[in-house]
Amino acid sequence: MKTLQLFCLSFVLLFAPYTALNAQFIVSDTAGASTLVNTLVGNGITISSAILNCPTISKGTYDRSTTLGISKGIVLTSGNVVVAPGIYCGIDTGAEGFASIDPDGDPFATFFDSQLDSLVFPNTTFNACALEFDFVPIDSFFSFKYVFASEEYPEYACTPFNDVFAFFINGPGYAGNTNIALVPGTSIPVTINSINENNPMVDTFPNLNDTSYCRAMGPGSPFNIYYRDNSSGLELVYDGLTTVLTASGKVSPCRSYHMKIAIADVGDEGYDSGVFLEENSFSSGASINSRANRDSTSIYISEDCEDGRFVIRTPSVRSSSQTFSLSYGGNAISGLDYTPLPTSITIPAFRDTASISVRVLSDLIFEPHDTIKLYVINPCTFLPYDSAILIIRDVKPDTASYTLCTGNSLFLGGATRTGVGAWRDTLNNVLGCDSVFVSKITAVIPFNQCQEIKHFVLTIDFYQSQQLR
């Protein structure tokens, strides 16, 4: 049994000033199973049968984190999410707080998980929290991002007290429940003993700390490159955490799988841990966005001026190429308003993006904006599951003819131009004038981007025409 510190009662006086410092970090424990899963899931995943086996205080959502590296998402803990002054510390208490449910009379100690028990045998789990759901991926690969954090850090690294969490997947291609919460590039589970600062506090706990506990996790353990110290953190209560990690797996498209996300204390119910999962990161297949070529923040393209592109992106790099089916919508007409576009796109191996160039055609007709909408097709339902749009803005023709007779003047005001290029106007001679100056007027727009121009400099070249009688 660990020697437990006083818990959140000792830090009540710190809450008032700390809340002011940490006003942006928002946590809530009101979400149920469906809300948690829908918050986690992104493109290319259909979910069903969400189940939560967890104390009501131990799960929730968070937003505006500047510490985790993933600003928004869901959280499961072996403690509690929201602070209860004098009783429990929440995850937003800051490192000066202490995340540990009181082991004496803990009402949640009976929450255990048999699957997690199998990972830590002969130890047992306490204060377990598990979220389960079925999912159908549209692609042969899925992934999501997460961070593991714990109050066990750093004192209890390389000890028998090793809180546990896992992402269990079950379905076609998997032999039973398989944990995919692994140290990158290894088959070693992510735990306190596999990821830490590799500096056991043997002086503090000489009978507990032994690097053999860490080395026993597997070759290369412990991996300190994935560890971050948070002992002076102002936002998050846990004293240590991992870098942002990615869990992923190979799957059969359009088939059903079961996912279980679980976390628990091990050995006793003190010193809590939490796992944070990024909003909308549980995804499969591709996502799509659009942009103008010269302005990546704009979805507006223009005739004779600015072309654009659609960018298709997968969650991670793959060792084999991936092909996605596409369809198009919008009121722009292929072959008239823009060059024809492909009905599929392939992302090459070892890349995570590919793009489709959109060339705008000039029809010399000034008309309202046209739109091109690109859809990525779900191979399971043959319906779109993600889309992006480009908007074509026409450039109003700037050519006009004027008559200028001797002694008269011409006011060239109020002209505007959207586009890059030159504005030209020709003054033509007409019968009936005694003498005519014919002039070519050119206004060069000194901007290398498409925008409305209200002020520019005219360069005027006059020459004397033959006198007309």
Secondary structure, DSSP 4 states (H G I P E B T S, - for coil): ---PPP-GGGGHHHHHHHHHHTTT-EEE----HHHHHHHHB-TTEEEEEEEEES-TTSEEEEE--SSSSS-SEEEEESS-SS-BTTTB--TTS-TTS-----STT-TTTT---HHHHHHHTTS-EEEEEEEEEEEEESSSEEEEEEEEEESSTTTTTTSS---EEEEEEESTT-SSSEE--B-TTSSPBP-TTTSS-S---TTT-TTT--HHHHHTT-TT-S-GGGEEE-TT-SS-SSSEEE--EEEEEE--TT--EEEEEEEEEESSS-S-EEEEEETT-BEES-EEEEEESS-TT--EEETTTB-EEEEEE-SS--SS-EEEEEEEESS--BTTTB----SEEEEPTT-SEEEEEEPBPP-S---S-EEEEEEEEPTTTSSEEEEEEEEEEPPPP---EEE-BTT------S--EESSSEEEEEEE--TT-SSBEEEEEEEE---SS--EE----EEEEEEEPPPP-
